[in-house]
């Protein structure tokens, strides 16, 4: 049986996606797929659609956010993977809302006009 060599950059991409940071970021995609499966079961979405195709890169990005947060908080690799899944499930809108609430507690907006850039 011949060895299959992906060669150069493609092998590096495959390695990144299946180990370490890439694997944890792929947890974001897993979280989005879990949410999608629930929506399909409840009849709110079709199983395959263009919307799903566009959500996958966003979910991967949310997984990367989870990896960054997990590394910043010095979490174990399993916990980082779980955080990536949760953020992929929640999506960027919920994450943005959570971040806004945290920042409002740290530095509340007093309604004063902001200087123009």
C-alpha positions as CSV (number, residue, x, y, z in Angstrom):
1,X,0.0,0.0,0.0
2,X,1.4,3.4,-1.0
3,X,1.9,6.2,1.5
4,X,-0.5,9.1,0.9
5,X,1.5,12.4,1.2
6,X,-0.6,15.5,1.2
7,X,2.6,17.5,0.7
8,X,3.7,20.9,2.0
9,X,1.1,23.4,3.0
10,X,-1.9,21.1,2.7
11,X,-0.3,18.6,5.1
12,X,0.3,21.5,7.5
13,X,-3.3,22.7,7.3
14,X,-4.6,19.2,7.9
15,X,-2.2,18.8,10.9
16,X,-3.4,22.2,12.3
17,X,-7.0,21.3,11.9
18,X,-6.6,17.9,13.7
19,X,-4.3,18.8,16.6
20,X,-3.9,21.5,19.2
21,X,-5.5,24.9,18.5
22,X,-7.1,23.7,15.3
23,X,-8.8,20.8,17.0
24,X,-10.1,23.1,19.8
25,X,-11.3,25.7,17.3
26,X,-13.1,22.9,15.4
27,X,-15.1,22.5,18.6
28,X,-16.7,25.8,17.6
29,X,-18.0,24.1,14.4
30,X,-19.2,21.2,16.5
31,X,-21.2,23.5,18.8
32,X,-22.8,25.2,15.7
33,X,-23.7,21.8,14.3
34,X,-25.3,20.8,17.6
35,X,-27.4,24.0,17.5
36,X,-28.2,23.4,13.8
37,X,-29.3,19.8,14.5
38,X,-31.7,21.0,17.2
39,X,-33.2,23.5,14.8
40,X,-33.6,20.9,12.1
41,X,-35.3,18.5,14.6
42,X,-37.8,21.2,15.7
43,X,-38.6,22.1,12.1
44,X,-37.1,25.6,12.2
45,X,-34.4,24.9,9.6
46,X,-33.8,22.6,6.7
47,X,-31.0,20.0,7.1
48,X,-28.8,21.4,4.4
49,X,-28.9,25.1,3.3
50,X,-26.6,27.9,2.2
51,X,-27.1,29.4,5.6
52,X,-25.3,26.5,7.2
53,X,-22.3,26.9,4.8
54,X,-22.0,30.5,5.9
55,X,-22.2,29.7,9.6
56,X,-19.3,27.2,9.6
57,X,-16.5,29.8,9.2
58,X,-18.1,31.9,11.9
59,X,-18.4,28.9,14.2
60,X,-14.7,28.2,13.5
61,X,-13.9,31.7,14.5
62,X,-15.9,31.4,17.6
63,X,-13.9,28.3,18.4
64,X,-10.7,30.3,18.0
65,X,-12.1,32.9,20.4
66,X,-12.7,30.1,22.8
67,X,-9.1,28.9,22.4
68,X,-7.8,32.4,23.0
69,X,-9.9,32.8,26.1
70,X,-9.0,29.4,27.4
71,X,-5.3,30.0,26.9
72,X,-5.5,33.4,28.5
73,X,-7.3,31.8,31.5
74,X,-4.7,29.0,31.5
75,X,-7.4,26.3,31.2
76,X,-6.7,22.6,30.5
77,X,-6.9,21.5,26.8
78,X,-10.1,19.6,27.5
79,X,-11.7,22.7,29.1
80,X,-10.6,24.8,26.2
81,X,-12.2,22.4,23.8
82,X,-15.4,22.5,25.8
83,X,-15.3,26.3,25.9
84,X,-14.9,26.4,22.1
85,X,-18.0,24.1,21.7
86,X,-20.1,26.4,24.0
87,X,-19.0,29.5,22.1
88,X,-19.7,27.8,18.8
89,X,-23.2,26.9,20.0
90,X,-24.0,30.4,21.4
91,X,-22.6,32.2,18.3
92,X,-21.3,35.7,17.9
93,X,-24.5,37.6,18.8
94,X,-24.9,36.0,22.2
95,X,-21.1,36.3,22.9
96,X,-21.3,40.0,21.9
97,X,-24.3,40.5,24.3
98,X,-22.4,38.8,27.2
99,X,-19.3,40.9,26.5
100,X,-21.4,44.1,26.4
101,X,-22.9,43.3,29.8
102,X,-19.5,42.6,31.3
103,X,-18.1,45.8,30.0
104,X,-21.1,47.8,31.2
105,X,-20.4,46.5,34.7
106,X,-16.7,47.4,34.4
107,X,-17.2,50.8,32.8
108,X,-20.9,51.9,32.7
109,X,-22.0,54.1,29.9
110,X,-23.2,57.3,31.5
111,X,-24.9,58.6,28.4
112,X,-22.3,61.3,27.8
113,X,-21.5,62.1,24.2
114,X,-18.3,60.4,23.0
115,X,-15.6,62.5,21.2
116,X,-15.7,62.2,17.4
117,X,-12.8,60.3,15.8
